[in-house]
Amino acid sequence: MKSFPVSLLILALATATAFAYDPSPLQDICVAINDPKSAVFVNGEFCKDPKQANADDFTFMGFRNPGNTANPLGSKVTPATVNEFPGLNTLGISAARIDFAPGGLNPPHTHPRGTEVLVVIEGTLLVGFVTSNQLNNTLFTKVLYKGDVFVFPIGLIHFQLNTGKTPALAFAGLSSQNPGVITIANSVFGAKPPISADVLTKAFQVDKKTIDYLQAQFWYDNN
């Protein structure tokens, strides 16, 4: 009996690894439980009987009107994820409308489960994203005008700022029915219960007075 070539064994293992993976979760946490009566769904929503579906299930009208930008950030995100648009369930896509007052900001945030493609409809936006530590936290930034398109890779911190003197409007498509949003300032300084000041003073290399001040602020959520 001939021995199995090591090179073929390595290739077989590599191929198996390439096709064996866990599906991306569509929620933040999912704790295992043995009692099925206490269990909830994972990765989506319960499905309506297809025979009972209708055109309204696949229609979203939430983008018709401008979002209210009268807030501290001067921006408003109107999401169309599976939570607002049931017809997206299992389709792996979602969208958002983003309205900006002059000088309005969609602050640094991430989408842990989706890549974002942004198109500017009106106005001028300064946009950018920051790469991971592996790539030395490099900033990629660009000024976008009407009709321009920019992509923010999945999981990377990114932002949009209206640098014009008039309102701006953009639409985004995302590669998940529930991409999630983590606004950096809200998560770090507005966590409940708060992150220990000992952690944050060391992490940001500032004194406790500064951390206390930041944690005392109202961190507005524009979503």
C-alpha positions as CSV (number, residue, x, y, z in Angstrom):
1,M,0.0,0.0,0.0
2,K,1.5,3.3,-1.1
3,S,1.7,6.1,1.5
4,F,-0.5,9.1,1.0
5,P,1.6,12.0,-0.2
6,V,2.0,14.7,2.4
7,S,1.4,17.4,-0.1
8,L,-2.0,16.0,-1.0
9,L,-2.9,15.7,2.7
10,I,-2.0,19.3,3.3
11,L,-4.1,20.3,0.2
12,A,-7.0,18.3,1.5
13,L,-6.9,19.9,4.9
14,A,-6.6,23.4,3.4
15,T,-9.6,22.7,1.1
16,A,-11.7,21.4,4.0
17,T,-10.8,24.5,6.1
18,A,-11.7,26.8,3.3
19,F,-15.2,25.4,3.1
20,A,-15.8,24.7,6.8
21,Y,-16.7,27.9,8.6
22,D,-19.3,29.3,11.0
23,P,-21.9,31.5,9.5
24,S,-21.7,35.2,10.5
25,P,-24.0,35.9,13.4
26,L,-26.7,38.5,12.9
27,Q,-27.0,39.6,16.5
28,D,-24.6,40.7,19.2
29,I,-24.9,37.7,21.5
30,C,-26.4,34.2,21.5
31,V,-25.9,32.3,24.7
32,A,-26.3,28.5,24.4
33,I,-29.2,27.0,26.3
34,N,-30.5,23.4,26.9
35,D,-34.1,24.2,27.4
36,P,-35.8,24.7,24.0
37,K,-38.8,26.3,25.6
38,S,-36.6,29.2,26.7
39,A,-34.8,29.6,23.4
40,V,-35.2,32.3,20.8
41,F,-34.4,32.5,17.1
42,V,-30.9,33.2,15.7
43,N,-29.8,34.9,12.6
44,G,-33.0,36.6,11.5
45,E,-36.7,36.5,12.1
46,F,-39.4,33.9,12.0
47,C,-40.6,33.6,8.4
48,K,-44.2,34.4,7.3
49,D,-45.9,31.6,5.3
50,P,-44.8,32.4,1.7
51,K,-48.4,32.0,0.6
52,Q,-49.4,34.9,2.8
53,A,-46.7,37.3,1.6
54,N,-47.7,40.3,-0.4
55,A,-46.1,43.3,-2.2
56,D,-46.2,45.4,0.9
57,D,-43.7,43.0,2.6
58,F,-41.2,44.0,0.0
59,T,-41.8,47.8,0.1
60,F,-40.2,50.3,2.4
61,M,-41.5,53.9,2.3
62,G,-39.3,55.3,5.1
63,F,-37.0,57.2,2.8
64,R,-39.6,59.5,1.4
65,N,-39.1,62.3,3.9
66,P,-35.9,63.9,5.2
67,G,-34.6,62.9,8.6
68,N,-34.7,65.4,11.5
69,T,-31.2,66.9,11.7
70,A,-32.1,69.2,14.6
71,N,-29.8,67.4,17.1
72,P,-26.3,67.8,18.5
73,L,-24.7,66.0,15.6
74,G,-26.7,67.7,12.8
75,S,-27.4,64.4,11.1
76,K,-30.0,61.7,11.0
77,V,-29.7,58.1,9.8
78,T,-32.9,56.4,8.7
79,P,-32.2,52.6,8.6
80,A,-33.9,50.0,6.4
81,T,-32.7,46.8,8.0
82,V,-34.8,43.7,8.6
83,N,-36.1,45.3,11.7
84,E,-37.8,48.0,9.7
85,F,-38.2,46.2,6.4
86,P,-39.3,42.6,6.9
87,G,-38.9,41.6,3.2
88,L,-35.1,41.8,3.7
89,N,-35.1,38.7,5.9
90,T,-32.5,36.1,4.7
91,L,-31.5,38.3,1.7
92,G,-28.3,39.6,3.2
93,I,-28.8,43.3,2.3
94,S,-30.1,46.5,3.9
95,A,-30.0,50.3,3.3
96,A,-30.0,53.6,5.0
97,R,-30.8,57.2,4.2
98,I,-28.5,59.8,5.9
99,D,-29.5,63.5,6.1
100,F,-27.0,66.1,7.1
101,A,-27.5,69.7,8.2
102,P,-24.7,72.1,7.2
103,G,-21.7,71.0,9.2
104,G,-23.6,67.8,10.3
105,L,-21.6,64.7,11.3
106,N,-22.3,61.0,11.2
107,P,-19.7,60.3,13.9
108,P,-17.1,57.6,13.9
109,H,-18.8,54.2,14.0
110,T,-18.5,50.6,12.7
111,H,-20.9,48.1,11.2
112,P,-19.6,44.8,12.7
113,R,-21.6,42.7,10.2
114,G,-21.6,44.6,6.9
115,T,-19.7,46.5,4.3
116,E,-21.2,49.9,3.4
117,V,-21.4,51.5,0.0
118,L,-22.3,55.2,0.1
119,V,-23.6,57.4,-2.7
120,V,-23.9,61.2,-2.3
121,I,-27.2,62.5,-3.7
122,E,-26.8,66.2,-2.7
123,G,-24.1,68.3,-1.1
124,T,-20.4,67.7,-0.2
125,L,-19.2,65.1,2.3
126,L,-15.8,64.5,3.8
127,V,-15.7,60.8,4.4
128,G,-13.1,58.3,5.6
129,F,-12.3,55.0,7.3
130,V,-9.4,53.8,9.5
131,T,-7.7,50.5,8.9
132,S,-7.0,48.0,11.7
133,N,-3.8,47.9,13.9
134,Q,-2.3,45.4,11.4
135,L,-2.2,48.2,8.8
136,N,-1.0,50.9,11.3
137,N,-4.5,52.5,11.7
138,T,-4.1,54.2,8.3
139,L,-6.8,56.8,7.4
140,F,-8.3,56.7,4.0
141,T,-10.3,59.9,3.4
142,K,-11.9,61.7,0.5
143,V,-14.2,64.7,-0.3
144,L,-17.2,63.5,-2.1
145,Y,-19.6,65.4,-4.4
146,K,-23.0,64.7,-5.9
147,G,-23.0,61.4,-7.6
148,D,-19.7,60.1,-6.0
149,V,-19.6,56.7,-4.4
150,F,-17.4,55.5,-1.6
151,V,-17.1,52.1,0.2
152,F,-16.4,51.4,3.8
153,P,-15.0,47.9,4.4
154,I,-16.8,45.7,7.0
155,G,-16.0,46.3,10.6
156,L,-13.7,49.4,10.1
157,I,-14.3,52.7,11.9
158,H,-15.7,55.3,9.5
159,F,-17.4,58.7,9.4
160,Q,-19.1,61.3,7.1
161,L,-19.0,65.1,7.6
162,N,-21.0,67.7,5.7
163,T,-18.4,70.3,4.8
164,G,-20.8,72.4,2.7
165,K,-23.0,75.3,3.6
166,T,-26.2,73.6,2.5
167,P,-27.9,70.3,3.6
168,A,-26.5,67.1,2.2
169,L,-28.1,63.7,1.5
170,A,-26.6,60.3,1.0
171,F,-27.9,56.8,0.6
172,A,-26.0,53.7,1.8
173,G,-26.3,50.0,0.9
174,L,-25.0,47.4,3.4
175,S,-24.1,43.7,2.9
176,S,-26.2,42.4,5.8
177,Q,-29.9,42.4,6.7
178,N,-28.8,43.5,10.2
179,P,-25.3,45.1,9.9
180,G,-25.3,46.5,13.4
181,V,-24.0,49.9,14.5
182,I,-21.3,50.7,17.1
183,T,-20.8,54.4,17.6
184,I,-17.4,54.7,19.1
185,A,-17.9,57.6,21.5
186,N,-21.2,56.3,22.8
187,S,-19.8,52.8,23.3
188,V,-16.6,53.9,25.1
189,F,-18.0,56.8,27.2
190,G,-21.7,56.1,27.3
191,A,-21.5,52.4,28.3
192,K,-24.0,51.2,30.9
193,P,-22.7,50.5,33.5
194,P,-19.8,52.8,32.7
195,I,-16.3,51.4,31.9
196,S,-14.0,51.8,34.8
197,A,-12.1,55.1,34.8
198,D,-9.0,53.2,35.6
199,V,-9.3,51.5,32.2
200,L,-10.1,54.6,30.3
201,T,-7.4,56.8,31.9
202,K,-4.8,54.3,31.0
203,A,-6.1,53.6,27.5
204,F,-6.4,57.3,26.5
205,Q,-3.5,58.5,28.6
206,V,-5.5,61.3,30.3
207,D,-6.5,62.1,33.8
208,K,-9.6,60.9,35.6
209,K,-11.2,64.4,35.5
210,T,-11.2,64.2,31.7
211,I,-12.8,60.8,31.8
212,D,-15.4,61.8,34.3
213,Y,-16.3,64.8,32.1
214,L,-16.7,62.6,29.0
215,Q,-18.7,60.0,30.8
216,A,-21.1,62.7,32.1
217,Q,-22.0,63.9,28.6
218,F,-25.2,62.9,26.8
219,W,-24.0,60.8,23.9
220,Y,-26.7,61.3,21.2
221,D,-27.6,58.4,18.9
222,N,-28.5,59.7,15.4
223,N,-29.8,56.3,14.3
